[in-house]
Amino acid sequence: MSIITLTTDFGTHDGYVASMKGVILGLNPQAVIVDVSHTVEPQNVLQAAFIISTVYPYFPEGTIHLAVVDPGVGSRRKAIILKTDTAYFAAPDNGILSYIIEESGKVHGKPARQIPSTAESRKLPPGLEAVEIGNPEYRHHPVSSTFHGRDIFAPAAAHLSLGVPLHKFGDAVSQLHAFSIPRPYKNASGELVGRVLHIDHFGNLISNIRSGDLPAGTATVGIGKHRIRGLSGFYAHTRGLSAIIVSSGYLEISLKNGSAAEFLGAKVGHEVRVE
């Protein structure tokens, strides 16, 4: 059984996702295709990178994760396949695999006061292997300059699921583009300062502060002018705004029966403080 996951910003209103699935199934009718998300904000590479990072560890070893959020489609950016110890990733080389590179390579970003806006070329750490998808034999023809998801990434994932060796797809790549994922830091007052990394479907604010970053004892979480005393154990236990360590291990700010993002007017990049 071959599992291929799909993460895109294509939405479901049009036929883009279906055409990618058609290409995959035309090459490998036995493939099991799993939709991760197709409602990533248009061209929001960092959002897609975060979503993928919270999902891929739960799939069987050898799963192929196809991710297409591609503002640079048709440009000179590379189309690549990245191999880790447990999975394959087919994606544009634009930073969408930043978390995979950091986590798989045991490379940790530096404390940062801002969410990064650009990805930089980074040497692959030991244990990771990447190739450019350059062999025309493993593409759908003709190749559209605007839809590499269908014509490059989908066929590559399908051929990979059929056992085509990685080196057959193209030349090895030693560097990939990655965002420097921001880590929390201590300010002059001794507060732990993080940033909102992601806002989920419910309007919950997911920060870059992990459970292991939190100080011992009772913590007060602040965002804007609001203060939340202590951490909640689960959603039903809360009233109003609450802070909770969620299943991904990150500190989240939520609002019972409402959207914390709308209530606070918060966006990705907003500051979260822990006293």
Summary of the structure (lengths in Angstrom):
residues: 275
radius of gyration: 19.9
end to end distance: 48.9
largest distance: 60.9
contacts: 877
relative contact order: 0.14
helix: 24%
strand: 31%
